[in-house]
């Protein structure tokens, strides 16, 4: 059902307008600018019929406020004065149409409302198509660039979110500055780091990946900086550390938030002076590589509680890349599933097909708290339990399906996925869901999706 906000202080004019509108149109009335602002803040409208003269001001001021309150809502501006200057000002301020209250306007109003609403829907669809075209162009550009460099693309997915991530990777690859990659566990931060390295001028040099959380604190300095012969008991020969092994390439420090404070202080000097000194040596060596770091922790908060050095944080936070959780680009799930099945087949010499469509739809609606890593593990479980690849499209076992159902609400998941795919544009989301903006708003309230 279409919901229209009628901003009209005259009772007779309001009743006449109600009478000419179709029965399936819900009308909410505001008699003043203040009431209109309250109504718009309370819930979204599909259209606003806005009178010029109101008790507490003129409608032009509300048109300006709508840019903040609800920039997507279309407005038909109505005035008893046939004044060209007022009409021009209204259209310049964002009104779709300017209507004069003459003898025929009530006859024309229903058709005008229908025309405006259809135009909004067409614009939303056009914007969605343009965004899809831009994503395709971005992905094609990336593939061509990587093919020309002889390196295949590692990033899977054609969503807007993935397009933005690819663009961030490309920008980072064009420089030699330090990169800080943040994101939840399982989102693919190391994959992003490798993509930055492979697209950079350093792609032919080593990529050294280090899990900072996996190295015992007693060994971490020797592992990072290397050591000279006889530097400590058992050091029978000189040994290169990660900084030297990286050479002119990239050193990727995963879980950098787990580094001890003492090592953090030494790492600051490496970044500042571009040199380090191996344990047991007095001769510094040059660090010629590039540092890429990643964490799932809030490092800014960690600087506040003293577990991470603030000066190191600012040395790292030069080129930030945020890797989105899978729930923010669920439309990429089918491509990821296909990718993981192919990888399983390559590893195991099998020939499994794509999952059954209903299984893929279920995976698209799931929240994936463990992100892409959780999805890959689930696909592996499905294929291991599927038996023969000759039995047709694999399906999700009942046990795993029950777990997925428990982790989501199907309608809430669908609404969230559509909203995120349209960057929280409610008009475009309502078009895809085939419901009105008002119905979408009510369901967003029901599922607590209005915090953004």
PLY file of the C-alpha trace (Angstrom):
ply
format ascii 1.0
element vertex 452
property float x
property float y
property float z
element edge 451
property int vertex1
property int vertex2
end_header
0.00 0.00 0.00
1.27 3.47 -0.94
1.52 5.96 1.93
1.29 9.69 1.20
1.98 12.48 3.66
-0.48 15.31 2.99
0.84 18.57 4.45
-2.23 20.79 4.30
-3.70 23.07 7.00
-7.07 23.67 5.29
-9.60 20.95 6.27
-11.75 21.38 3.14
-8.79 21.14 0.76
-7.51 18.09 2.64
-10.91 16.34 2.38
-11.17 17.10 -1.34
-7.70 15.67 -1.99
-8.53 12.51 0.01
-11.66 11.97 -2.08
-9.83 11.91 -5.42
-7.05 9.57 -4.33
-7.37 5.80 -5.00
-8.72 3.59 -2.23
-5.43 1.70 -1.89
-3.55 4.89 -0.93
-3.05 5.51 2.78
-3.03 9.22 3.64
-1.33 10.67 6.70
-2.06 14.31 7.29
0.03 17.05 8.85
-1.43 20.51 9.45
1.89 22.27 9.99
5.58 22.07 9.21
6.28 20.82 12.74
3.78 17.96 12.37
5.24 17.10 8.97
8.76 16.89 10.36
7.56 14.62 13.16
5.72 12.35 10.70
8.74 12.08 8.41
11.07 11.30 11.30
8.62 8.67 12.59
8.30 6.60 9.40
9.15 6.87 5.70
6.61 8.03 3.12
6.23 7.04 -0.50
5.30 10.60 -1.50
4.69 14.02 0.08
1.95 16.45 -1.06
3.21 19.75 0.33
1.19 22.97 0.51
3.01 26.28 0.23
1.23 28.36 2.91
1.23 26.79 6.38
0.65 28.24 9.88
4.29 27.99 10.96
6.04 28.88 7.72
6.17 28.03 4.03
6.68 24.64 2.42
10.00 25.63 0.87
11.73 25.33 4.25
10.48 21.73 4.60
11.82 20.93 1.14
15.28 21.92 2.34
14.88 19.84 5.52
13.90 16.77 3.49
17.44 16.51 2.18
18.40 15.35 5.69
15.13 13.73 6.84
14.47 11.54 3.78
16.28 12.55 0.58
14.67 9.73 -1.42
11.02 10.74 -0.91
9.41 12.53 -3.92
7.50 15.78 -3.29
4.63 17.39 -5.21
4.49 21.07 -4.24
0.99 22.62 -4.17
0.18 26.32 -4.04
-2.92 28.49 -4.37
-0.74 31.15 -5.99
0.11 30.86 -9.67
3.55 32.31 -9.08
6.37 31.24 -11.42
9.06 32.28 -8.95
7.60 30.04 -6.24
7.37 27.13 -8.69
10.97 27.56 -9.81
12.18 27.80 -6.19
10.25 24.63 -5.29
11.68 22.61 -8.18
15.21 23.87 -7.49
14.79 22.81 -3.86
13.91 19.27 -4.89
10.17 19.13 -5.67
9.25 16.75 -8.49
6.23 18.76 -9.60
4.63 22.16 -8.94
0.82 22.25 -8.97
-1.45 25.29 -8.80
-4.79 24.91 -7.00
-6.96 25.85 -9.94
-10.28 24.42 -11.10
-8.80 21.25 -12.64
-5.96 20.30 -10.31
-8.01 17.74 -8.36
-8.80 15.89 -11.61
-5.14 15.81 -12.60
-3.68 15.01 -9.18
-4.16 11.17 -9.17
-2.45 10.82 -12.57
0.34 13.13 -11.50
0.95 11.09 -8.33
1.04 7.87 -10.38
3.51 9.43 -12.84
5.84 10.61 -10.06
5.82 7.24 -8.26
6.54 5.36 -11.51
9.41 7.74 -12.25
10.93 7.09 -8.81
10.74 3.31 -9.35
12.34 3.60 -12.80
15.12 5.80 -11.39
15.82 3.27 -8.64
16.02 0.47 -11.20
18.27 2.58 -13.42
20.57 3.33 -10.47
20.75 -0.37 -9.65
21.65 -1.21 -13.26
24.27 1.56 -13.35
25.82 0.24 -10.13
25.88 -3.28 -11.58
27.51 -1.98 -14.78
30.13 -0.10 -12.72
30.89 -3.28 -10.75
31.29 -5.26 -13.96
33.62 -2.63 -15.42
35.70 -2.56 -12.23
36.00 -6.33 -12.15
36.85 -6.49 -15.88
39.51 -3.81 -15.43
41.04 -5.73 -12.54
41.03 -9.02 -14.44
42.64 -7.44 -17.50
45.32 -5.80 -15.39
46.12 -9.01 -13.58
46.12 -11.03 -16.81
48.53 -8.54 -18.37
50.81 -9.07 -15.38
50.47 -12.84 -15.66
48.71 -13.21 -12.31
45.21 -14.60 -11.85
42.55 -12.85 -9.75
42.20 -14.22 -6.22
39.14 -12.19 -5.25
35.76 -13.88 -5.74
32.47 -11.97 -6.04
30.88 -9.27 -8.17
28.99 -7.27 -5.52
29.35 -3.53 -4.98
31.07 -4.30 -1.69
33.67 -6.48 -3.40
34.09 -3.87 -6.11
34.94 -1.29 -3.45
37.38 -3.72 -1.82
39.10 -4.33 -5.17
39.36 -0.57 -5.69
40.99 -0.20 -2.26
43.45 -2.97 -3.12
44.32 -1.31 -6.43
44.93 2.03 -4.72
47.15 0.40 -2.09
49.09 -1.53 -4.74
50.04 1.69 -6.53
52.07 2.89 -3.53
54.80 1.52 -1.27
53.22 2.85 1.92
52.36 0.74 4.97
48.93 -0.93 4.79
46.72 -1.81 7.76
44.05 -4.40 6.93
41.21 -4.76 9.42
38.23 -7.10 9.53
36.55 -9.87 11.44
38.05 -13.34 11.75
37.58 -15.38 8.58
37.02 -12.50 6.16
40.19 -13.13 4.12
42.65 -10.50 5.34
45.70 -12.50 4.20
44.09 -12.91 0.77
43.76 -9.13 0.57
47.40 -8.69 1.60
48.53 -11.14 -1.09
46.40 -9.31 -3.68
48.05 -5.99 -2.76
51.47 -7.62 -3.12
50.68 -9.36 -6.41
49.32 -6.19 -8.00
52.23 -4.03 -6.82
55.62 -3.40 -8.38
57.06 -5.83 -5.80
55.11 -8.85 -7.13
58.26 -10.68 -8.28
59.87 -10.38 -4.81
59.01 -12.55 -1.78
55.73 -12.36 0.14
56.49 -13.37 3.74
53.42 -14.07 5.89
53.82 -14.14 9.68
51.17 -15.03 12.26
52.27 -12.90 15.21
49.99 -14.74 17.63
51.61 -18.11 16.86
55.21 -17.23 17.78
56.33 -17.77 21.42
57.25 -14.48 23.06
60.74 -15.80 23.90
61.51 -16.38 20.20
59.73 -13.49 18.55
62.67 -11.05 18.38
64.99 -13.67 16.89
62.32 -14.60 14.35
61.73 -10.99 13.35
65.24 -9.56 13.35
67.37 -12.66 12.88
70.53 -13.28 14.86
74.30 -13.47 14.50
76.28 -16.61 15.22
76.66 -17.22 18.98
74.09 -14.51 19.79
72.64 -16.85 22.42
72.97 -20.47 23.53
72.20 -22.71 20.59
72.76 -20.04 17.94
75.38 -22.07 16.05
75.07 -20.09 12.84
73.81 -16.78 11.54
70.09 -16.78 10.74
67.99 -14.34 8.74
64.79 -13.02 10.29
61.51 -12.14 8.63
62.59 -8.56 7.91
65.61 -9.67 5.92
63.88 -12.64 4.26
61.25 -10.29 2.79
63.98 -8.55 0.80
62.42 -6.05 -1.59
59.05 -7.77 -1.27
56.24 -7.59 1.27
56.23 -8.60 4.94
52.70 -9.43 6.09
52.19 -9.36 9.87
48.87 -11.03 10.66
47.34 -10.44 14.12
49.77 -7.58 14.71
47.76 -6.59 17.79
49.27 -9.61 19.60
52.86 -8.34 19.39
54.54 -7.71 22.78
55.07 -4.02 23.58
58.86 -4.41 23.45
58.76 -5.72 19.89
56.27 -2.99 18.97
58.84 -0.38 20.02
61.51 -1.96 17.82
59.10 -2.20 14.91
58.51 1.56 15.13
62.24 2.10 14.56
62.16 -0.24 11.55
59.36 1.81 10.00
60.95 5.12 10.89
64.60 4.44 10.07
64.08 1.64 7.52
66.72 -0.48 9.26
67.05 -3.15 11.97
69.81 -4.84 13.93
69.95 -8.66 14.27
70.36 -10.07 17.78
74.02 -10.33 18.78
75.15 -7.93 16.07
76.17 -4.29 16.18
75.75 -3.71 12.46
72.31 -2.54 11.31
70.81 -3.86 8.10
68.47 -2.05 5.71
64.82 -3.01 5.55
63.95 -2.67 1.86
60.53 -4.29 1.97
57.00 -3.10 2.46
55.00 -3.76 5.63
51.43 -5.06 5.39
49.66 -5.65 8.72
46.29 -7.12 9.68
44.18 -7.46 12.80
40.68 -8.32 13.95
41.13 -6.14 17.05
40.22 -2.48 17.52
43.77 -1.11 17.67
42.59 2.42 18.44
40.86 1.09 21.57
43.95 -0.97 22.38
46.05 2.21 22.39
43.69 3.58 25.03
44.09 0.64 27.40
47.85 0.43 26.93
48.07 -2.89 25.08
49.13 -1.33 21.78
51.50 1.57 21.24
49.83 4.68 19.89
52.91 5.73 17.90
52.97 2.34 16.15
49.26 2.57 15.42
49.77 5.84 13.55
52.77 4.40 11.71
50.57 1.52 10.53
47.40 3.48 9.81
48.65 4.99 6.56
46.70 3.06 3.92
43.73 1.43 5.70
41.73 -1.37 4.06
38.57 -2.69 5.74
37.58 -6.22 4.70
33.78 -6.53 4.98
32.08 -9.45 6.76
30.27 -11.91 4.51
26.85 -10.78 5.82
27.44 -7.44 4.07
27.82 -9.06 0.63
25.64 -12.15 0.74
25.00 -11.84 -3.00
28.55 -13.20 -3.47
27.72 -16.47 -1.71
26.83 -18.41 -4.94
30.13 -17.43 -6.57
32.04 -18.36 -3.41
30.27 -21.72 -3.19
31.15 -22.47 -6.81
34.76 -21.43 -6.15
35.07 -23.68 -3.07
33.55 -26.66 -4.91
36.05 -26.23 -7.73
38.90 -26.00 -5.26
37.69 -29.16 -3.47
37.49 -30.96 -6.82
41.02 -29.88 -7.76
42.43 -31.07 -4.43
40.62 -34.38 -4.35
40.25 -35.35 -8.02
36.44 -35.25 -7.77
33.83 -33.73 -10.08
31.09 -32.40 -7.82
28.53 -30.08 -9.38
27.14 -26.83 -7.96
24.85 -27.24 -4.94
21.12 -27.53 -5.48
19.43 -24.08 -5.91
17.45 -24.37 -2.66
20.68 -25.12 -0.80
22.37 -22.04 -2.28
19.39 -19.87 -1.31
19.66 -21.15 2.25
23.37 -20.26 2.34
22.64 -16.76 1.00
20.25 -16.10 3.88
22.60 -17.28 6.61
24.36 -14.72 8.88
27.87 -16.33 8.69
29.46 -15.16 11.96
32.63 -17.02 10.92
32.53 -15.31 7.50
34.10 -16.82 4.37
36.17 -19.33 6.34
32.99 -20.72 7.92
31.33 -20.98 4.49
34.34 -22.83 3.04
34.41 -25.26 5.96
30.69 -25.95 5.52
31.10 -26.62 1.78
33.92 -29.03 2.57
31.69 -30.86 5.07
28.86 -31.03 2.53
31.09 -32.52 -0.17
32.81 -34.98 2.16
29.38 -36.29 3.19
27.89 -36.19 -0.30
29.11 -39.58 -1.41
29.57 -39.96 -5.16
29.79 -36.97 -7.49
27.59 -38.93 -9.91
24.55 -38.60 -7.64
23.65 -35.11 -8.92
23.83 -31.72 -7.22
24.98 -32.07 -3.59
22.53 -31.06 -0.87
23.12 -29.83 2.67
22.73 -32.62 5.27
19.79 -32.21 7.67
22.08 -31.62 10.65
23.90 -28.73 8.98
20.66 -27.32 7.59
19.13 -27.23 11.06
22.18 -25.34 12.35
21.83 -22.79 9.57
18.12 -22.30 10.24
18.77 -21.73 13.91
21.21 -18.94 13.10
18.83 -16.80 11.09
15.36 -15.53 10.49
14.61 -16.00 6.79
12.60 -12.81 6.23
14.95 -10.65 8.29
17.91 -12.14 6.44
16.37 -11.40 3.05
15.52 -7.80 3.97
19.02 -7.24 5.37
20.64 -8.71 2.25
18.57 -6.52 -0.11
19.15 -3.36 1.95
22.91 -3.96 1.99
22.98 -4.73 -1.74
21.37 -1.30 -2.39
23.56 0.48 0.18
20.54 1.02 2.44
18.54 2.89 -0.21
15.03 2.03 0.99
13.31 2.97 -2.27
15.51 0.64 -4.35
15.21 -2.12 -1.74
11.42 -1.84 -1.70
11.34 -2.15 -5.49
13.38 -5.37 -5.41
11.31 -6.79 -2.55
8.09 -5.75 -4.36
6.68 -3.99 -1.31
6.03 -0.32 -0.48
8.56 1.76 1.41
6.14 1.94 4.33
5.84 -1.85 4.51
9.61 -2.13 4.30
9.97 0.36 7.16
7.54 -1.59 9.36
9.48 -4.81 8.75
12.76 -3.04 9.46
11.29 -1.97 12.81
10.07 -5.51 13.47
13.52 -7.01 12.91
15.46 -4.16 14.52
17.12 -3.10 11.25
16.72 0.69 11.70
19.88 1.46 13.65
21.72 2.72 10.57
0 1
1 2
2 3
3 4
4 5
5 6
6 7
7 8
8 9
9 10
10 11
11 12
12 13
13 14
14 15
15 16
16 17
17 18
18 19
19 20
20 21
21 22
22 23
23 24
24 25
25 26
26 27
27 28
28 29
29 30
30 31
31 32
32 33
33 34
34 35
35 36
36 37
37 38
38 39
39 40
40 41
41 42
42 43
43 44
44 45
45 46
46 47
47 48
48 49
49 50
50 51
51 52
52 53
53 54
54 55
55 56
56 57
57 58
58 59
59 60
60 61
61 62
62 63
63 64
64 65
65 66
66 67
67 68
68 69
69 70
70 71
71 72
72 73
73 74
74 75
75 76
76 77
77 78
78 79
79 80
80 81
81 82
82 83
83 84
84 85
85 86
86 87
87 88
88 89
89 90
90 91
91 92
92 93
93 94
94 95
95 96
96 97
97 98
98 99
99 100
100 101
101 102
102 103
103 104
104 105
105 106
106 107
107 108
108 109
109 110
110 111
111 112
112 113
113 114
114 115
115 116
116 117
117 118
118 119
119 120
120 121
121 122
122 123
123 124
124 125
125 126
126 127
127 128
128 129
129 130
130 131
131 132
132 133
133 134
134 135
135 136
136 137
137 138
138 139
139 140
140 141
141 142
142 143
143 144
144 145
145 146
146 147
147 148
148 149
149 150
150 151
151 152
152 153
153 154
154 155
155 156
156 157
157 158
158 159
159 160
160 161
161 162
162 163
163 164
164 165
165 166
166 167
167 168
168 169
169 170
170 171
171 172
172 173
173 174
174 175
175 176
176 177
177 178
178 179
179 180
180 181
181 182
182 183
183 184
184 185
185 186
186 187
187 188
188 189
189 190
190 191
191 192
192 193
193 194
194 195
195 196
196 197
197 198
198 199
199 200
200 201
201 202
202 203
203 204
204 205
205 206
206 207
207 208
208 209
209 210
210 211
211 212
212 213
213 214
214 215
215 216
216 217
217 218
218 219
219 220
220 221
221 222
222 223
223 224
224 225
225 226
226 227
227 228
228 229
229 230
230 231
231 232
232 233
233 234
234 235
235 236
236 237
237 238
238 239
239 240
240 241
241 242
242 243
243 244
244 245
245 246
246 247
247 248
248 249
249 250
250 251
251 252
252 253
253 254
254 255
255 256
256 257
257 258
258 259
259 260
260 261
261 262
262 263
263 264
264 265
265 266
266 267
267 268
268 269
269 270
270 271
271 272
272 273
273 274
274 275
275 276
276 277
277 278
278 279
279 280
280 281
281 282
282 283
283 284
284 285
285 286
286 287
287 288
288 289
289 290
290 291
291 292
292 293
293 294
294 295
295 296
296 297
297 298
298 299
299 300
300 301
301 302
302 303
303 304
304 305
305 306
306 307
307 308
308 309
309 310
310 311
311 312
312 313
313 314
314 315
315 316
316 317
317 318
318 319
319 320
320 321
321 322
322 323
323 324
324 325
325 326
326 327
327 328
328 329
329 330
330 331
331 332
332 333
333 334
334 335
335 336
336 337
337 338
338 339
339 340
340 341
341 342
342 343
343 344
344 345
345 346
346 347
347 348
348 349
349 350
350 351
351 352
352 353
353 354
354 355
355 356
356 357
357 358
358 359
359 360
360 361
361 362
362 363
363 364
364 365
365 366
366 367
367 368
368 369
369 370
370 371
371 372
372 373
373 374
374 375
375 376
376 377
377 378
378 379
379 380
380 381
381 382
382 383
383 384
384 385
385 386
386 387
387 388
388 389
389 390
390 391
391 392
392 393
393 394
394 395
395 396
396 397
397 398
398 399
399 400
400 401
401 402
402 403
403 404
404 405
405 406
406 407
407 408
408 409
409 410
410 411
411 412
412 413
413 414
414 415
415 416
416 417
417 418
418 419
419 420
420 421
421 422
422 423
423 424
424 425
425 426
426 427
427 428
428 429
429 430
430 431
431 432
432 433
433 434
434 435
435 436
436 437
437 438
438 439
439 440
440 441
441 442
442 443
443 444
444 445
445 446
446 447
447 448
448 449
449 450
450 451
